[in-house]
Amino acid sequence: MDIQLEREYAIDNMGDSIGQAIEKATDEDRLEDAKSLFQEWCVLDNIAESENYQFVFLRNFTIPEGLQ
């Protein structure tokens, strides 16, 4: 398993999930929620572009020890 690739997939998935949440909030006319989600992702994206920032990944505790 390529850990770095898995981490990149996780970050991409987070972005996709926030995008879907923004779309749903907009469709439901919850514009303040959509704006907040958008701003949160922009902050994360800007921080992630700095050279000294790293996402922290923890072990998945929902998977039994020997199956990871």
C-alpha positions, 0 to 999 in steps of 0.5 A: 500500500502506497501511504502517500498516495492514500493520503493524497486520496484522503485529501482529495476526498475531503475536498470532494465532500466539502464541495458536495456539502456546499452544493447541497447547502446551496440547493437547500437555500442555506447560503450562510452554511454554503459560504462557511463551508467554502471559506473553510476549504479556502483556508485549508487550501491556502494553508496546505500550499505553504511549504511547512504545512502537513495534514496529520493522519491517524491510524484508522481505529475502526479497522482491526489491528492485523487488517490494515 
